């Protein structure tokens, strides 16, 4: 060690980073952050590079990585490409957890929709779809062969990832509700079904800006389901008929009301 290099004793490193001395000892024992040596007085010390490694450990741990995973990823003087790869991998993991939470939320909303209509939810159906949806997520749609027209429409609307995420989960919630209402015997003209139809049509108009050509392109995506992720395809197959009937009744009612004015 060069005499000009800054060193940190165990207590100093703990104070500088906000971890406990016991944590540093644990990291040393498991080989995650071993102390490089001892001072002339026999006290353990860390270097500036060790400080940077510890900061990586703390950061990755805050993202939810296990110590075992961190041990494989934290290196001294990491390349930017290594950091980028680690961040990408953990981002995918976290989005998957969010997707799973949204699937559960969709099931809760579907249950409440059935209850509001005076029906008992189909527990077996809901459980099955929760498990199915957890096998599909938004990233799976990267493999879907969108046409040029569809890319033009969706690409313009989803310039931000959050927009795509919001639409994806709005659709899932509505489709889940449709399946639940259909299975509970609710008629498409029932008030609960019409509330669903209104929300669904609002979603379509928001995406397409109400343009007839864009609506056709958007609708075609729903029809061309062979290349959809499995979970989403099964959900759409189960909900499409009820959604179509409910929305058709809703649009007819809206047209009749305008015509009567």
C-alpha positions, 0 to 999 in steps of 0.5 A, a space after each residue: 500500500 502506498 503511504 499516500 493512499 487513504 485508508 479507512 478503519 472499520 469504524 470509519 468506513 461504517 460511519 462514512 457509509 451508514 452501515 454497522 461494524 457488524 455488517 462489515 464484519 459479516 461481509 468480510 467473513 463471507 468474502 463479499 468485502 474482505 479487508 485487504 490488510 492490517 495497519 502496523 498496529 494490527 487493525 483492519 483497514 479498507 481502501 478507497 476502492 473498498 469504499 467504492 465496492 461497499 457503495 455498490 453493495 449498498 446500492 444493489 442491496 437497496 434494489 433488492 439483489 441478494 448478497 449472493 447475487 451482489 457477490 457475483 456482480 460487484 467488482 473493483 473498477 467496474 466497466 460501465 458496460 458491466 454496471 449497465 448489464 446489472 442494472 438492466 437485469 435488475 430492472 427486468 426483475 423489478 418490473 416482473 414484481 410490479 407486473 405480478 402485483 398488477 395481476 393481483 390488483 386486477 383480480 381484486 378489482 374484478 372481484 369487487 365488480 362482480 360483488 357490485 353486480 350482486 354476484 359471487 366471484 368465480 374463485 377458481 377462474 380468478 386464481 387461474 387467470 392470476 397464475 396465467 397472467 404472471 406468465 406474461 408481461 409487457 416485455 413479452 410484447 417486444 416479440 409481437 409483429 406489429 404492422 407499420 400502421 400499428 407501429 405508427 399509432 402505438 409508437 406515437 402514443 407510447 413515446 414514453 414507457 409509462 404510457 405503454 405500461 399504463 395502457 397495458 394494465 388498464 386493459 388487463 383490469 378491464 379484461 379481467 372484469 369482463 371475464 368475471 362479469 361474464 362468468 357470473 351471468 351478468 348481461 352485457 346491458 347490465 349497469 355493471 357491464 355498461 360501466 365496464 364498456 364506458 371505461 373500455 371505450 374511453 381507453 380506446 379513444 385515448 389511444 386512438 384519439 377517436 380516429 376511425 383509421 386508428 381504431 381499426 388498426 388498434 382493433 386489428 391487434 386484438 384480432 391478430 392474437 396468434 402471436 400474443 404472449 400466452 397469458 394475455 391471449 388467453 385473457 383476451 380470448 375469454 373476455 373478447 365476446 363480452 367486451 364486444 357485446 357490452 361496448 356495442 350496446 354502450 355505443 348504440 345507447 350513446 347514439 340513441 341518446 344523441 339522436 333523441 336530443 
